[in-house]
Amino acid sequence: MEEAQSLSIDIKNIKKRVVSSFMSLTFGSLATSFFGLLTNNFILIRILSVETIGIFNISNGIISFFSFFSDIGLAASLIQKKEAVTSSDIKSTFTIQQTLVTILSLLIILSAPMLANFYHLNDDGVWLIRILGVCFFLSSLKVIPAVMLERELKFRSLVIVDIVETVIYVSLLIILAYANFGIWSFSLAALTQRIVGVILIYVIAPVRVGFQLDTQVIRKLLSFGVPFQLNSLLALLKDRLVPLIIAHIIGPIGVGYVTWAQSMAFLPLEGMNIIIRISFPLFSRLQSDKASLEKVIEKTLFLTALIVYPLLFGLGAVLPSVVTHILSSKVEAAIPSFYLFASSTFWAVISTTFTNVLNAIGHIKMTLKLMIFWTVLTWLLTPLLTINYGFTGVAISSFIISFTSIITIILVKRVLRIKVLESILLPTAVSLLMSIVVGVFSRFYVKDKLSLAVAVALGGVVYGGLIFILGKNKILREIQNFRNV
């Protein structure tokens, strides 16, 4: 890996890297999502108790909470930076990051008994928190090489690491779960995954990290990094801390239900996550070319909706049948929460894309204000609704807050001319029609796994056919427009 990265990536090379990155991330995301969905939502839910899965989710949520304090936005600054990244940039970022991570890892390990007691976890839960704390430290060692690869839009190497880690984690987790290791299945699988991941990424992308503190470099990176990380901190308070507090109210079983419903509703966002990972460095590289940036944003929004909406609407149409014929009746109570969380997925296509745009073009203070608003709203609604409606209150809160995503449209339109409705109308309309057809079929004709598979196939055929009939010209035009960007 070069110590200094060139800024002069022309449009032609950007296109090539975007296409290559999209193909790599699509394959990688499909593979990791498939393994994750199969393992967490189908296999483990049958082997392990809802309480055991809830204990892991609580422990993992604790680590996610601490992880937000391990970075003060310097990593994002390296990606967004217009100028070349120097060795001093890399080493200064690594020094600060690893100092923070080391302190936090020790704090997690030492406070594990107290945290476990607060959430009514057993001794195995204590050790799970400790081991995940070690995994947290190991994961931080991957940040610098991963950031440099993202900045260069070289996602193929990252995909290789992700797939290898996922295969190792999933395989070991299932084997240990079947061998009755219980919660220790998660501990041992996660630790093995992290060790392999660190070794592999440095073999693929051997960045020269080291310890150095250049105050001038740090000051410049922090000018973007601090507001960016404040956004992340507020996201933490909104999306992570509230669930941890709610977990104390609803217990591991309630957390198990909420986590299952969220993971199913947010599953279609895996397609969006691919695009988001590419679009942030892409938008950053194009921030000086407003006309090209506006075109790329519209194409990104259209493509995201084209991928996410059919998966979301289709999943909603067949979910009751999936629970009946594949999963277990023990998760039926969480089905209403799925549909409420699905509203957040729908709006996330717009809000996530546009907050990503604002961050990439340097309007970080604007998104900071928006995140403050969402955080306050979440803190006001979620505890109140959970007290009154149990674990379903978490989903009700998410449903209500999701509609405020329209604010992101207003903010982006102040600085860029983006045709939002035109970008999402076709995917939304076709996905809705497809879901009606599949929903009716599922209600009256799905009686077993085979007929369920027919319903899923029907959804694919209907969506593909309608897109071809109604949107062929638009899709071809978007492809041509991308070539002309």
ZALUMPA-581096 format. One record per residue (C-alpha): residue number from 0; residue in three letters; x, y, z. Coordinates in Angstrom, 2 decimals, m for minus. Layout:
% ZALUMPA-581096
<NUM, 'Ala', <X, Y, Z>> ...
END
This chain:
% ZALUMPA-581096
<0, 'Met', <0.00, 0.00, 0.00>> <1, 'Glu', <1.40, 3.38, m0.94>> <2, 'Glu', <2.08, 5.79, 1.88>> <3, 'Ala', <0.66, 8.71, m0.01>> <4, 'Gln', <m2.44, 8.37, m2.12>> <5, 'Ser', <m2.87, 10.42, m5.25>> <6, 'Leu', <m5.85, 12.70, m5.56>> <7, 'Ser', <m5.89, 12.66, m9.33>> <8, 'Ile', <m8.39, 9.91, m9.99>> <9, 'Asp', <m10.08, 10.97, m13.20>> <10, 'Ile', <m13.73, 10.34, m14.02>> <11, 'Lys', <m12.95, 7.40, m16.28>> <12, 'Asn', <m11.02, 5.61, m13.54>> <13, 'Ile', <m13.71, 6.48, m11.00>> <14, 'Lys', <m16.31, 4.77, m13.20>> <15, 'Lys', <m14.18, 1.67, m13.54>> <16, 'Arg', <m13.56, 1.48, m9.80>> <17, 'Val', <m17.23, 2.12, m9.00>> <18, 'Val', <m18.37, m0.67, m11.29>> <19, 'Ser', <m15.72, m3.05, m9.98>> <20, 'Ser', <m16.49, m2.11, m6.37>> <21, 'Phe', <m20.23, m2.49, m6.90>> <22, 'Met', <m19.84, m5.94, m8.41>> <23, 'Ser', <m17.47, m7.02, m5.64>> <24, 'Leu', <m19.60, m5.62, m2.84>> <25, 'Thr', <m22.78, m7.06, m4.36>> <26, 'Phe', <m21.28, m10.54, m4.44>> <27, 'Gly', <m19.75, m10.14, m1.00>> <28, 'Ser', <m22.89, m8.71, 0.56>> <29, 'Leu', <m25.10, m11.40, m0.96>> <30, 'Ala', <m22.75, m14.06, 0.38>> <31, 'Thr', <m22.37, m12.62, 3.89>> <32, 'Ser', <m26.07, m11.70, 4.12>> <33, 'Phe', <m27.07, m15.19, 3.06>> <34, 'Phe', <m24.83, m16.78, 5.66>> <35, 'Gly', <m25.93, m14.30, 8.31>> <36, 'Leu', <m29.64, m14.69, 7.57>> <37, 'Leu', <m29.42, m18.46, 7.39>> <38, 'Thr', <m27.46, m18.66, 10.63>> <39, 'Asn', <m29.14, m16.06, 12.85>> <40, 'Asn', <m32.72, m16.09, 11.63>> <41, 'Phe', <m33.17, m19.73, 10.65>> <42, 'Ile', <m30.61, m22.10, 12.19>> <43, 'Leu', <m29.78, m20.56, 15.58>> <44, 'Ile', <m33.39, m19.62, 16.29>> <45, 'Arg', <m34.16, m23.35, 16.14>> <46, 'Ile', <m31.12, m24.54, 18.14>> <47, 'Leu', <m30.76, m21.89, 20.82>> <48, 'Ser', <m33.34, m20.29, 23.06>> <49, 'Val', <m34.60, m16.76, 22.44>> <50, 'Glu', <m33.03, m15.84, 25.79>> <51, 'Thr', <m29.57, m17.05, 24.73>> <52, 'Ile', <m29.76, m15.05, 21.51>> <53, 'Gly', <m31.00, m12.08, 23.51>> <54, 'Ile', <m27.96, m12.33, 25.84>> <55, 'Phe', <m25.63, m12.23, 22.84>> <56, 'Asn', <m27.48, m9.24, 21.37>> <57, 'Ile', <m27.27, m7.35, 24.65>> <58, 'Ser', <m23.54, m8.09, 24.94>> <59, 'Asn', <m22.95, m7.11, 21.33>> <60, 'Gly', <m24.93, m3.93, 21.89>> <61, 'Ile', <m22.65, m3.03, 24.81>> <62, 'Ile', <m19.59, m3.40, 22.56>> <63, 'Ser', <m21.24, m1.33, 19.83>> <64, 'Phe', <m21.87, 1.39, 22.39>> <65, 'Phe', <m18.20, 1.53, 23.39>> <66, 'Ser', <m17.03, 1.35, 19.77>> <67, 'Phe', <m18.39, 4.80, 19.03>> <68, 'Phe', <m15.87, 6.26, 21.48>> <69, 'Ser', <m12.93, 4.55, 19.77>> <70, 'Asp', <m12.77, 7.03, 16.90>> <71, 'Ile', <m13.02, 10.82, 16.84>> <72, 'Gly', <m13.75, 10.94, 13.13>> <73, 'Leu', <m10.18, 10.71, 11.89>> <74, 'Ala', <m10.84, 7.62, 9.78>> <75, 'Ala', <m13.69, 9.34, 7.95>> <76, 'Ser', <m11.45, 12.39, 7.50>> <77, 'Leu', <m8.91, 10.26, 5.64>> <78, 'Ile', <m11.62, 9.15, 3.20>> <79, 'Gln', <m13.12, 12.61, 2.71>> <80, 'Lys', <m9.80, 14.47, 2.50>> <81, 'Lys', <m9.30, 16.22, m0.86>> <82, 'Glu', <m5.51, 16.19, m0.72>> <83, 'Ala', <m3.23, 13.15, m0.79>> <84, 'Val', <m3.00, 11.09, 2.40>> <85, 'Thr', <0.51, 11.06, 3.86>> <86, 'Ser', <2.37, 8.67, 6.12>> <87, 'Ser', <2.04, 11.24, 8.89>> <88, 'Asp', <m1.75, 11.26, 8.44>> <89, 'Ile', <m1.88, 7.47, 8.75>> <90, 'Lys', <0.42, 7.16, 11.76>> <91, 'Ser', <m1.17, 10.04, 13.68>> <92, 'Thr', <m4.63, 8.58, 13.13>> <93, 'Phe', <m3.45, 5.11, 14.15>> <94, 'Thr', <m1.81, 6.43, 17.33>> <95, 'Ile', <m4.89, 8.27, 18.59>> <96, 'Gln', <m7.26, 5.49, 17.60>> <97, 'Gln', <m5.31, 2.68, 19.25>> <98, 'Thr', <m4.83, 4.68, 22.43>> <99, 'Leu', <m8.58, 5.18, 22.70>> <100, 'Val', <m9.37, 1.57, 21.81>> <101, 'Thr', <m6.91, 0.16, 24.35>> <102, 'Ile', <m8.44, 2.20, 27.15>> <103, 'Leu', <m11.98, 1.25, 26.14>> <104, 'Ser', <m11.13, m2.45, 25.76>> <105, 'Leu', <m9.72, m2.54, 29.28>> <106, 'Leu', <m12.79, m0.72, 30.56>> <107, 'Ile', <m15.09, m3.28, 28.91>> <108, 'Ile', <m13.14, m6.24, 30.34>> <109, 'Leu', <m12.98, m4.81, 33.86>> <110, 'Ser', <m16.61, m3.68, 33.97>> <111, 'Ala', <m18.03, m6.94, 32.53>> <112, 'Pro', <m19.36, m8.27, 35.89>> <113, 'Met', <m21.16, m5.01, 36.63>> <114, 'Leu', <m22.66, m4.83, 33.14>> <115, 'Ala', <m23.77, m8.46, 33.29>> <116, 'Asn', <m25.41, m7.88, 36.66>> <117, 'Phe', <m27.30, m4.85, 35.33>> <118, 'Tyr', <m28.79, m6.92, 32.49>> <119, 'His', <m29.29, m10.05, 34.62>> <120, 'Leu', <m26.77, m12.13, 32.65>> <121, 'Asn', <m25.09, m15.28, 33.98>> <122, 'Asp', <m21.35, m16.01, 34.30>> <123, 'Asp', <m21.16, m17.09, 30.67>> <124, 'Gly', <m22.53, m13.67, 29.78>> <125, 'Val', <m19.72, m12.05, 31.77>> <126, 'Trp', <m17.11, m13.94, 29.79>> <127, 'Leu', <m18.92, m13.19, 26.53>> <128, 'Ile', <m18.61, m9.45, 27.24>> <129, 'Arg', <m14.93, m9.85, 28.08>> <130, 'Ile', <m14.14, m11.82, 24.93>> <131, 'Leu', <m16.09, m9.38, 22.78>> <132, 'Gly', <m13.99, m6.64, 24.39>> <133, 'Val', <m10.87, m8.39, 23.11>> <134, 'Cys', <m12.53, m8.74, 19.69>> <135, 'Phe', <m13.23, m5.01, 19.79>> <136, 'Phe', <m9.51, m4.31, 20.15>> <137, 'Leu', <m8.60, m6.70, 17.34>> <138, 'Ser', <m11.17, m5.14, 14.99>> <139, 'Ser', <m9.66, m1.70, 15.52>> <140, 'Leu', <m6.38, m2.90, 14.02>> <141, 'Lys', <m8.15, m3.35, 10.68>> <142, 'Val', <m9.40, 0.24, 10.42>> <143, 'Ile', <m6.45, 1.94, 8.72>> <144, 'Pro', <m5.95, m0.54, 5.84>> <145, 'Ala', <m9.73, m0.72, 5.36>> <146, 'Val', <m10.03, 3.08, 5.20>> <147, 'Met', <m7.25, 3.38, 2.64>> <148, 'Leu', <m8.87, 0.76, 0.44>> <149, 'Glu', <m12.22, 2.55, 0.67>> <150, 'Arg', <m10.64, 5.89, m0.21>> <151, 'Glu', <m9.22, 4.37, m3.38>> <152, 'Leu', <m12.56, 2.67, m4.17>> <153, 'Lys', <m10.80, m0.70, m4.02>> <154, 'Phe', <m13.48, m2.74, m2.31>> <155, 'Arg', <m12.59, m6.13, m3.77>> <156, 'Ser', <m9.94, m6.73, m1.11>> <157, 'Leu', <m12.36, m5.74, 1.65>> <158, 'Val', <m14.91, m8.16, 0.28>> <159, 'Ile', <m12.40, m11.01, 0.41>> <160, 'Val', <m11.72, m10.29, 4.08>> <161, 'Asp', <m15.44, m10.01, 4.88>> <162, 'Ile', <m16.29, m13.31, 3.20>> <163, 'Val', <m13.45, m15.22, 4.85>> <164, 'Glu', <m14.37, m13.80, 8.26>> <165, 'Thr', <m18.05, m14.61, 7.77>> <166, 'Val', <m17.45, m18.18, 6.65>> <167, 'Ile', <m15.17, m18.83, 9.62>> <168, 'Tyr', <m17.55, m17.22, 12.10>> <169, 'Val', <m20.72, m18.87, 10.79>> <170, 'Ser', <m19.17, m22.32, 10.41>> <171, 'Leu', <m17.64, m22.35, 13.87>> <172, 'Leu', <m20.78, m20.83, 15.44>> <173, 'Ile', <m23.08, m23.50, 14.02>> <174, 'Ile', <m20.71, m26.34, 14.92>> <175, 'Leu', <m20.36, m25.11, 18.50>> <176, 'Ala', <m24.09, m24.45, 18.85>> <177, 'Tyr', <m24.92, m28.00, 17.73>> <178, 'Ala', <m22.28, m29.24, 20.17>> <179, 'Asn', <m24.22, m27.57, 23.00>> <180, 'Phe', <m21.67, m24.87, 23.78>> <181, 'Gly', <m24.54, m22.42, 24.27>> <182, 'Ile', <m23.47, m18.78, 24.65>> <183, 'Trp', <m19.81, m19.84, 24.37>> <184, 'Ser', <m20.49, m20.58, 20.70>> <185, 'Phe', <m20.63, m16.83, 20.08>> <186, 'Ser', <m17.52, m16.13, 22.16>> <187, 'Leu', <m15.21, m18.61, 20.47>> <188, 'Ala', <m16.52, m17.96, 16.96>> <189, 'Ala', <m16.14, m14.18, 17.30>> <190, 'Leu', <m12.60, m14.40, 18.69>> <191, 'Thr', <m11.44, m16.71, 15.89>> <192, 'Gln', <m13.07, m14.48, 13.28>> <193, 'Arg', <m11.29, m11.34, 14.48>> <194, 'Ile', <m7.84, m12.94, 14.67>> <195, 'Val', <m8.09, m14.27, 11.11>> <196, 'Gly', <m9.47, m10.96, 9.84>> <197, 'Val', <m6.59, m8.87, 11.21>> <198, 'Ile', <m3.96, m11.16, 9.75>> <199, 'Leu', <m5.65, m11.37, 6.36>> <200, 'Ile', <m6.23, m7.64, 5.79>> <201, 'Tyr', <m2.59, m6.79, 6.46>> <202, 'Val', <m1.51, m9.51, 4.06>> <203, 'Ile', <m3.78, m8.06, 1.37>> <204, 'Ala', <m3.21, m4.38, 2.16>> <205, 'Pro', <0.09, m4.00, 4.04>> <206, 'Val', <m0.23, m0.40, 5.23>> <207, 'Arg', <2.74, 0.91, 7.21>> <208, 'Val', <1.17, 1.92, 10.50>> <209, 'Gly', <3.12, 3.26, 13.43>> <210, 'Phe', <3.02, 5.66, 16.35>> <211, 'Gln', <3.37, 9.39, 15.70>> <212, 'Leu', <1.61, 12.56, 16.80>> <213, 'Asp', <1.68, 15.42, 14.30>> <214, 'Thr', <m0.40, 18.18, 15.85>> <215, 'Gln', <m0.81, 20.06, 12.58>> <216, 'Val', <m2.09, 16.96, 10.81>> <217, 'Ile', <m4.44, 16.06, 13.65>> <218, 'Arg', <m5.84, 19.60, 13.84>> <219, 'Lys', <m6.66, 19.58, 10.13>> <220, 'Leu', <m8.26, 16.13, 10.18>> <221, 'Leu', <m10.29, 16.99, 13.27>> <222, 'Ser', <m11.89, 19.98, 11.53>> <223, 'Phe', <m14.00, 17.43, 9.65>> <224, 'Gly', <m13.60, 14.49, 11.98>> <225, 'Val', <m15.05, 15.97, 15.18>> <226, 'Pro', <m18.40, 17.06, 13.68>> <227, 'Phe', <m18.55, 13.74, 11.81>> <228, 'Gln', <m17.95, 11.78, 14.99>> <229, 'Leu', <m20.46, 13.89, 16.87>> <230, 'Asn', <m22.97, 12.63, 14.32>> <231, 'Ser', <m21.86, 9.10, 15.12>> <232, 'Leu', <m22.09, 9.79, 18.84>> <233, 'Leu', <m25.63, 11.06, 18.45>> <234, 'Ala', <m26.43, 8.01, 16.35>> <235, 'Leu', <m25.07, 6.00, 19.26>> <236, 'Leu', <m27.35, 7.76, 21.73>> <237, 'Lys', <m30.27, 7.31, 19.35>> <238, 'Asp', <m29.76, 3.78, 18.03>> <239, 'Arg', <m27.59, 2.01, 20.63>> <240, 'Leu', <m27.94, 3.55, 24.06>> <241, 'Val', <m31.73, 3.65, 24.04>> <242, 'Pro', <m31.99, m0.09, 23.20>> <243, 'Leu', <m29.52, m0.86, 25.98>> <244, 'Ile', <m31.70, 1.01, 28.45>> <245, 'Ile', <m34.84, m0.54, 27.01>> <246, 'Ala', <m33.21, m3.96, 27.37>> <247, 'His', <m33.24, m3.45, 31.13>> <248, 'Ile', <m37.02, m2.98, 30.90>> <249, 'Ile', <m38.02, m5.75, 28.49>> <250, 'Gly', <m35.31, m8.29, 29.36>> <251, 'Pro', <m33.41, m10.74, 27.12>> <252, 'Ile', <m36.57, m12.28, 25.64>> <253, 'Gly', <m37.95, m8.90, 24.60>> <254, 'Val', <m34.56, m8.00, 23.15>> <255, 'Gly', <m34.63, m11.27, 21.22>> <256, 'Tyr', <m37.98, m10.34, 19.66>> <257, 'Val', <m36.92, m6.79, 18.82>> <258, 'Thr', <m33.62, m7.94, 17.35>> <259, 'Trp', <m35.31, m10.56, 15.18>> <260, 'Ala', <m37.91, m8.10, 13.87>> <261, 'Gln', <m35.28, m5.43, 13.19>> <262, 'Ser', <m32.90, m7.81, 11.47>> <263, 'Met', <m35.65, m9.07, 9.17>> <264, 'Ala', <m36.95, m5.56, 8.40>> <265, 'Phe', <m33.46, m4.15, 7.85>> <266, 'Leu', <m32.30, m7.13, 5.78>> <267, 'Pro', <m33.11, m5.38, 2.45>> <268, 'Leu', <m30.78, m2.56, 3.49>> <269, 'Glu', <m27.83, m4.85, 2.84>> <270, 'Gly', <m28.26, m3.83, m0.79>> <271, 'Met', <m28.16, m0.17, 0.19>> <272, 'Asn', <m25.12, m0.68, 2.39>> <273, 'Ile', <m23.17, m1.79, m0.66>> <274, 'Ile', <m24.01, 1.42, m2.46>> <275, 'Ile', <m23.42, 3.61, 0.60>> <276, 'Arg', <m19.92, 2.21, 1.11>> <277, 'Ile', <m19.09, 3.17, m2.47>> <278, 'Ser', <m21.01, 6.42, m2.66>> <279, 'Phe', <m19.34, 8.26, 0.25>> <280, 'Pro', <m15.83, 8.19, m1.28>> <281, 'Leu', <m17.42, 8.63, m4.74>> <282, 'Phe', <m19.39, 11.74, m3.71>> <283, 'Ser', <m16.30, 13.05, m1.94>> <284, 'Arg', <m14.22, 12.72, m5.10>> <285, 'Leu', <m16.90, 14.55, m7.15>> <286, 'Gln', <m17.65, 17.34, m4.67>> <287, 'Ser', <m15.93, 19.92, m6.89>> <288, 'Asp', <m18.02, 18.94, m9.95>> <289, 'Lys', <m21.59, 19.88, m9.00>> <290, 'Ala', <m23.24, 18.84, m12.28>> <291, 'Ser', <m21.67, 15.38, m12.24>> <292, 'Leu', <m22.41, 15.02, m8.54>> <293, 'Glu', <m26.13, 15.76, m9.01>> <294, 'Lys', <m26.40, 13.17, m11.79>> <295, 'Val', <m24.57, 10.53, m9.77>> <296, 'Ile', <m26.78, 11.16, m6.71>> <297, 'Glu', <m29.95, 10.64, m8.75>> <298, 'Lys', <m28.56, 7.44, m10.25>> <299, 'Thr', <m27.53, 6.27, m6.79>> <300, 'Leu', <m30.99, 6.95, m5.34>> <301, 'Phe', <m32.70, 5.17, m8.24>> <302, 'Leu', <m30.42, 2.15, m8.03>> <303, 'Thr', <m30.82, 1.91, m4.25>> <304, 'Ala', <m34.62, 1.99, m4.50>> <305, 'Leu', <m34.53, m0.50, m7.38>> <306, 'Ile', <m32.69, m2.98, m5.15>> <307, 'Val', <m34.12, m2.33, m1.68>> <308, 'Tyr', <m37.84, m1.77, m2.29>> <309, 'Pro', <m38.69, m5.08, m4.01>> <310, 'Leu', <m36.85, m6.99, m1.28>> <311, 'Leu', <m38.68, m5.04, 1.43>> <312, 'Phe', <m42.16, m5.28, m0.07>> <313, 'Gly', <m41.67, m8.89, m1.11>> <314, 'Leu', <m40.44, m9.92, 2.33>> <315, 'Gly', <m43.43, m8.23, 3.91>> <316, 'Ala', <m45.76, m10.20, 1.63>> <317, 'Val', <m44.35, m13.63, 2.53>> <318, 'Leu', <m43.15, m13.17, 6.13>> <319, 'Pro', <m46.17, m14.77, 7.85>> <320, 'Ser', <m45.74, m17.84, 5.63>> <321, 'Val', <m41.99, m17.90, 6.33>> <322, 'Val', <m42.65, m17.91, 10.07>> <323, 'Thr', <m45.28, m20.65, 9.73>> <324, 'His', <m43.47, m23.02, 7.40>> <325, 'Ile', <m39.76, m22.38, 8.01>> <326, 'Leu', <m39.13, m20.69, 11.33>> <327, 'Ser', <m41.08, m21.23, 14.54>> <328, 'Ser', <m44.24, m20.06, 16.23>> <329, 'Lys', <m42.08, m18.61, 19.02>> <330, 'Val', <m41.33, m15.54, 16.86>> <331, 'Glu', <m44.94, m14.85, 15.80>> <332, 'Ala', <m45.24, m12.21, 18.51>> <333, 'Ala', <m42.58, m10.14, 16.73>> <334, 'Ile', <m44.29, m10.03, 13.30>> <335, 'Pro', <m46.19, m6.75, 13.96>> <336, 'Ser', <m42.88, m5.14, 14.96>> <337, 'Phe', <m41.41, m6.19, 11.62>> <338, 'Tyr', <m43.98, m4.18, 9.67>> <339, 'Leu', <m43.42, m1.12, 11.85>> <340, 'Phe', <m39.64, m1.35, 11.41>> <341, 'Ala', <m40.19, m1.78, 7.66>> <342, 'Ser', <m41.27, 1.86, 7.48>> <343, 'Ser', <m37.79, 2.87, 8.67>> <344, 'Thr', <m36.26, 0.74, 5.91>> <345, 'Phe', <m38.41, 2.43, 3.28>> <346, 'Trp', <m37.41, 5.93, 4.35>> <347, 'Ala', <m33.78, 4.98, 4.98>> <348, 'Val', <m33.23, 4.72, 1.23>> <349, 'Ile', <m33.73, 8.49, 1.03>> <350, 'Ser', <m32.46, 9.70, 4.41>> <351, 'Thr', <m29.27, 7.63, 4.46>> <352, 'Thr', <m28.41, 8.54, 0.88>> <353, 'Phe', <m28.91, 12.24, 1.52>> <354, 'Thr', <m27.09, 12.41, 4.85>> <355, 'Asn', <m24.27, 10.61, 3.07>> <356, 'Val', <m24.33, 13.33, 0.39>> <357, 'Leu', <m24.25, 16.13, 2.94>> <358, 'Asn', <m21.31, 14.57, 4.77>> <359, 'Ala', <m19.38, 13.94, 1.56>> <360, 'Ile', <m19.67, 17.54, 0.35>> <361, 'Gly', <m18.64, 18.97, 3.71>> <362, 'His', <m22.04, 20.01, 5.17>> <363, 'Ile', <m21.30, 18.04, 8.29>> <364, 'Lys', <m22.80, 20.64, 10.66>> <365, 'Met', <m26.12, 20.37, 8.87>> <366, 'Thr', <m26.31, 16.63, 9.44>> <367, 'Leu', <m25.17, 17.17, 13.01>> <368, 'Lys', <m28.23, 19.33, 13.70>> <369, 'Leu', <m30.45, 16.74, 12.06>> <370, 'Met', <m28.94, 13.98, 14.17>> <371, 'Ile', <m29.54, 16.01, 17.33>> <372, 'Phe', <m33.21, 16.28, 16.37>> <373, 'Trp', <m33.53, 12.53, 15.74>> <374, 'Thr', <m31.74, 11.71, 18.98>> <375, 'Val', <m34.00, 13.89, 21.12>> <376, 'Leu', <m37.09, 12.48, 19.41>> <377, 'Thr', <m35.93, 8.91, 19.97>> <378, 'Trp', <m35.19, 9.54, 23.64>> <379, 'Leu', <m38.61, 11.08, 24.14>> <380, 'Leu', <m40.70, 8.49, 22.30>> <381, 'Thr', <m39.01, 5.10, 22.75>> <382, 'Pro', <m38.97, 4.75, 26.56>> <383, 'Leu', <m42.51, 6.10, 26.85>> <384, 'Leu', <m43.91, 3.78, 24.19>> <385, 'Thr', <m41.98, 0.79, 25.54>> <386, 'Ile', <m43.39, 1.28, 29.02>> <387, 'Asn', <m46.91, 1.32, 27.56>> <388, 'Tyr', <m46.62, m1.26, 24.77>> <389, 'Gly', <m43.71, m3.51, 25.80>> <390, 'Phe', <m41.11, m4.49, 23.20>> <391, 'Thr', <m43.51, m3.45, 20.41>> <392, 'Gly', <m43.11, 0.14, 21.61>> <393, 'Val', <m39.58, 0.18, 20.17>> <394, 'Ala', <m41.00, m0.53, 16.70>> <395, 'Ile', <m43.81, 2.01, 17.12>> <396, 'Ser', <m41.25, 4.68, 17.94>> <397, 'Ser', <m39.18, 3.74, 14.89>> <398, 'Phe', <m42.28, 3.93, 12.69>> <399, 'Ile', <m43.20, 7.43, 13.85>> <400, 'Ile', <m39.68, 8.84, 13.61>> <401, 'Ser', <m39.10, 7.39, 10.13>> <402, 'Phe', <m41.44, 9.95, 8.55>> <403, 'Thr', <m39.16, 12.80, 9.62>> <404, 'Ser', <m36.76, 11.60, 6.92>> <405, 'Ile', <m38.49, 14.05, 4.61>> <406, 'Ile', <m36.36, 16.73, 6.28>> <407, 'Thr', <m33.28, 15.33, 4.53>> <408, 'Ile', <m34.94, 15.97, 1.17>> <409, 'Ile', <m35.47, 19.62, 2.10>> <410, 'Leu', <m31.87, 20.04, 3.27>> <411, 'Val', <m30.30, 18.50, 0.16>> <412, 'Lys', <m32.52, 20.47, m2.20>> <413, 'Arg', <m31.15, 23.67, m0.65>> <414, 'Val', <m27.69, 22.92, m2.06>> <415, 'Leu', <m28.28, 20.53, m4.99>> <416, 'Arg', <m30.97, 20.09, m7.64>> <417, 'Ile', <m32.05, 16.49, m7.13>> <418, 'Lys', <m35.21, 14.95, m8.64>> <419, 'Val', <m36.21, 12.76, m5.72>> <420, 'Leu', <m39.71, 11.62, m6.71>> <421, 'Glu', <m38.64, 10.78, m10.25>> <422, 'Ser', <m35.80, 8.67, m8.87>> <423, 'Ile', <m37.92, 6.47, m6.56>> <424, 'Leu', <m41.39, 6.45, m8.18>> <425, 'Leu', <m40.91, 3.49, m10.52>> <426, 'Pro', <m39.27, 1.12, m7.99>> <427, 'Thr', <m41.88, 2.03, m5.37>> <428, 'Ala', <m44.89, 1.52, m7.63>> <429, 'Val', <m43.64, m1.76, m9.13>> <430, 'Ser', <m42.63, m3.13, m5.71>> <431, 'Leu', <m46.06, m2.31, m4.28>> <432, 'Leu', <m47.88, m4.05, m7.17>> <433, 'Met', <m45.62, m7.08, m6.82>> <434, 'Ser', <m46.24, m7.32, m3.08>> <435, 'Ile', <m50.03, m7.28, m3.59>> <436, 'Val', <m49.82, m10.17, m6.05>> <437, 'Val', <m47.47, m12.19, m3.83>> <438, 'Gly', <m49.44, m11.38, m0.67>> <439, 'Val', <m52.72, m12.64, m2.17>> <440, 'Phe', <m51.00, m15.77, m3.48>> <441, 'Ser', <m49.38, m16.46, m0.11>> <442, 'Arg', <m52.60, m15.99, 1.80>> <443, 'Phe', <m54.61, m18.50, m0.25>> <444, 'Tyr', <m52.12, m20.89, m1.82>> <445, 'Val', <m49.02, m21.24, 0.36>> <446, 'Lys', <m49.41, m24.46, 2.34>> <447, 'Asp', <m45.83, m25.72, 2.66>> <448, 'Lys', <m42.20, m24.92, 1.87>> <449, 'Leu', <m42.58, m25.77, m1.81>> <450, 'Ser', <m45.52, m23.44, m2.37>> <451, 'Leu', <m43.65, m20.78, m0.38>> <452, 'Ala', <m40.74, m21.11, m2.80>> <453, 'Val', <m43.24, m20.69, m5.66>> <454, 'Ala', <m44.50, m17.48, m4.03>> <455, 'Val', <m40.96, m16.09, m3.81>> <456, 'Ala', <m40.29, m17.02, m7.43>> <457, 'Leu', <m43.59, m15.43, m8.44>> <458, 'Gly', <m42.48, m12.21, m6.79>> <459, 'Gly', <m39.24, m12.19, m8.76>> <460, 'Val', <m41.05, m12.85, m12.04>> <461, 'Val', <m43.72, m10.20, m11.41>> <462, 'Tyr', <m41.20, m7.55, m10.38>> <463, 'Gly', <m38.84, m8.31, m13.23>> <464, 'Gly', <m41.71, m8.34, m15.74>> <465, 'Leu', <m43.20, m5.06, m14.53>> <466, 'Ile', <m39.82, m3.35, m14.48>> <467, 'Phe', <m39.16, m4.53, m18.03>> <468, 'Ile', <m42.57, m3.35, m19.25>> <469, 'Leu', <m42.78, m0.06, m17.37>> <470, 'Gly', <m39.16, 0.91, m16.83>> <471, 'Lys', <m37.03, m0.55, m19.61>> <472, 'Asn', <m36.47, 2.82, m21.29>> <473, 'Lys', <m35.70, 4.56, m17.99>> <474, 'Ile', <m33.18, 1.94, m16.93>> <475, 'Leu', <m31.43, 2.07, m20.31>> <476, 'Arg', <m31.42, 5.87, m20.09>> <477, 'Glu', <m29.91, 5.80, m16.60>> <478, 'Ile', <m27.16, 3.46, m17.77>> <479, 'Gln', <m26.40, 5.76, m20.69>> <480, 'Asn', <m26.42, 8.82, m18.42>> <481, 'Phe', <m23.93, 7.14, m16.08>> <482, 'Arg', <m21.62, 6.50, m19.02>> <483, 'Asn', <m21.87, 10.18, m19.94>> <484, 'Val', <m21.21, 11.50, m16.42>> 
END
